[in-house]
Amino acid sequence: MEEQMAKIDLSNISHTYNPLDPKPTYALNPFSMTWENGKRYAILGPSGCGKTTMLNIVSGLVRPSKGEILFDETPVTDLKTEDRNIAQVFQFPVIYNTMTVYDNLAFPLRCREFTKEKIEERVKAVSDTLNLSSFLNSPARKLTADQKQLISLGRGLVREDVAAVLMDEPLTVIDPDLKFRLRRNLKEINEQYKTTLVYVTHDQNEAMTFAENIIVMDQGEIVQVGLPKDLFEKPKTTFVGYFIGSPAMNIFHSTVSSDHEVKINDTTIRTNSNLGNLKDKNVKLGIRSEFIELAEKEKSNTVKIKLTRVEDFGNFKLLTGKMGDLVIKSKVEREKPIPDGELNLYFPPEKCCVYSDEKLV
Amino acid sequence: MSKLYTFLKYFFITFWTVFVVAPFLWAVSTSFKDFQSVNSKVTYIPWLDFEPTLEGWRVLVKSPAKGGVDIVEPYFNSIFVTCTASLISIVLGTLAAYALSRFTFKAGFVRNNDITFFFISQRIMPPIVLSIPFFIFLSTIGLLDSLLGLVVVYIVLLMPIAVWIMVDFFNRVPKELDETALIDGCNPYQAFYKVVLPNSIPGLIVAGMFCIIFGWIDFFFAFILTFTEVQLLPVKVVALNSSITPWWSLSASALVSVAPLIIVAFIVERYLSKGNLSGALK
């Protein structure tokens, strides 16, 4: 079974772990998605949102309740894990305790009956990339937790011809310095070998720096797929707004007052969204704290707040203020002088996102 | 305070050591005595003040015709039955335990835990409950008073131990290990014997040790299910006793009976102290 790297199609996939229940709860709601060959994807979402289930479906450890998986247009839904040519790395190090590091790395190749020379070449390449060369002959169980995780990672990367490498929060146990280097290594591997990499994480920074495409999931649902920039500037739902960015997006209850305007408490805010058919409806206005500007005096699109807290993060200051009972957070440059007491904040209309029923208008 | 603690610690260790070792030393000393030395008063040092003789040991290997009780054959019978039954129990029990640990079974209200409990329940029952069914069963298939019959019965007795220990062990082996093996290209059987099994050697050793101990020390079934053709060691040792208690040969037979278990304990201890048992799962 010698598949080359492939385009992976997930078509109408859904999954429940209790299919016999009269009212099954779905770990994954129906979705379709395509993973292009050679790209880097990150699946981002809180714990228990279905990320791992999705990976297990692709690798064949879980058979989806409904739907079909295609590698390069060939259905593989009924194919067993061992026949799928997928590499998967789990969150916690899984190593073969009884083998040496070399044997651990060589195992996937031996199972697939590669030649001895080829195995040696690949193990050497991978162990060089992962800094494991000096341990090759030691028993794997003697290594530290992060070295063990490197072995797991190495077993995933040792085959060049895999359809995709799926990684389930693989760097959790690795210290930050090495983490950074490994992420860069993974990027290089992806660029060099054009291996599709799918990376599950709940850490947005990891996702943003690693992936070309980010898939945001929540409660078994794919909420948004897009470039890091899109997710940041135009979150499709309030969940994405909350989940991505630090601090979370400012989101206020508001009422639509005209085609382009909403009212928060008594302040009118102009936006670039077309709100014609939502007049007088209750909506939510979202704006990133990064986009809120300090205004010197009251003008259009400013809100007056009472400053409650200033936190200095070194490279920026985070202002927290109150407008009535609403809390507003704004990031400003560190050098900027902050007036005491009341101040005006300007909401640029092009940066305001309006959400009706939690979805972007 | 700490001095008192140290004192108490050493006191209890010493006390316990004496408690465990003294009977052995007593048995060693007694096994080299004869009737005279056992029953007469000591003049100088207790335990050591006697004229050593090998009579107690010779009785064990002499044939009954020459006034001995030959325990050589029962000894090897016991080794054969214990080892065979333990081996089969470990093989079957490990497979059963793996299935119980990795797959979900449903039959009516019966779930995995119920099946595991069913295995263990074989050991919870008082053995006397099983004696009549076993007796009838073995006599029906013509295996009463035979080594094979004993092996069959011992498998029934030992497999629950193997299942019980191994289910617990496999449950602590992360299922990601199997999954990784599948992803690396093993089929489920290869994943089991190439990856999961080598990782489970410590569990297998512990299970094996328990099987050997429980098989070796069983007297009840060996006594009930055999008569003249086949005898196991525990039954033969008991048969040594007569109107005059032969302390010397009883001591000698006790020593040779526990010897294999001591050897097993030393082997297992080596494995335990190597840290294989604790480090295998992380």
Interface residues (C-beta under 8 A of the other chain):
Chain A: S59 G60 L61 K80 T81 E82 I86 A87 Q88 F90 F92 V94 Y96 N97 T98 M99 F107 P108 C111 R112 R141 S152 R155
Chain B: P174 E176 L177 E179 T180 L182 I183 D184 G185 C186 N187 Q190 V195 P198 N199 I201 G279 A280
